[in-house]
Amino acid sequence: MASARRQFLLSVAGFGGAMWGSRSARWPGARRSPFEAAASPDGATSPDAVAAQPGTAAQRPDTRLPTREEAEGWYAKRRNWGRWGADDPMGAVNLITPQKRLRATGLAKTGRTVSLSRNFEPEQQFVRTSTTATGGSVIDYYGFIYHGQTVTHLDALCHVWDQGGIWNGRSVDKDIDTRGAKFADITAFSGGIVTRGVLLDVPRHRREPFVAPDKPVHGWELADIARAEGVDVGAGDALLVYSGREAYVRAGNVYGGAARPGLHLSCTAFIKDRDVSLLGWDMMDARPDGYSLPWPVHGVIFSFGVPLLDNALLEPLAAACAEERRYEFMLMVLPLKVPRGTGSPVNPIALF
């Protein structure tokens, strides 16, 4: 547990640090950016971006990496604020309609289940036993902070923000205080998030064991992987991106710190263009990212209304998808009902 505590404290120390790098730095193998092609001046998805979704014959969008100016204006131009009403706390989860859930149940064919949760080791755990002449009981107390890079958890839409405010442009000063969030807390998802899940297996596609710090996952690569797996990512789907975190750690690396492997800012174009309802990942925002944005990919929370399933255990799911020969399944993410909570530990289940 001491090891987990040290890892947690280190993760919190670097959780919200600024991204560093040159204004127009390129990663190895990078092409052109989806930012210019995917966004029209009013922030709407362009016809070219829609046509280039997986499963179509259209050429994929421009994949040159965006400049810093483009990156800074990216979220502001394509926000979903007001799309489901000014007081909406659910964001893109609104895209999971009853019909969407029913279609997701049709993906349960074999009954196989896979947990997407890491082992949960609370920072504090106190146990009290009680015995009588005929039996007894044991109860325990947990004390923990689940945000960070250790615990599998779901972020509510109040969790992070930029200078424009939290989700839907609400005021941080008015809607968040020391007692928690007054708007867009985790109880917005009290009914659970049940939808079609799609896994994109980056290591399998690259034929490499894991994503390394010098080769982050790009948005155009997600499109390539979906096409190779034969899956479409559509409105209301939960997108799970597997980057090989367990293999990275087994190779002697430490996940976290200033050089953290994961997803590049360009992945947000893929998420926005396909109206994803939830993003789950084992490796989070790559850093350094080459920009000065505080939340390169986490920004989908406050701009697009997409909750994040952080620190998901995706290695077993990737193995199951390969064995089942399909990368779609029914996904269930059921957070605790914590009024004013900014998120919740979860044990997500994929059902085949």
Buried (B, 14 or more C-beta within 10 A) or exposed (E): EEEBBEBBEBBBEBBEEEBEEEEEBEBEEBBBBBBBBBBBEEBEBBEBBBEBBBEEEEEBBBBBBBBBEBBBBBBEBBBBBEBBEEEBBBBBBBBBEEEBBEBBEEBBEEEEBBBBBBEBBBBEEEEEEEEEEEEEEEEEEEEBEBBBBBBBBBBBBBBBBBEEBBBBEBEEEEBBEEEBBBBBBBBBBEEBBBBBBBBBBBBBBBEEEBBBBEBBBBBBBBBBBBBBBEBBBBEBBBBBBBBBBBBBEEEEBEBBBEEBBBBBBBBBBBBBBBBBBBBBBBBBBBBBBBBBBBBBBBBBBBBBBBBBBBBBBBBEBBEBBEEBEBBBBBBBBBBEEBEBBBBBBBBBBBBB
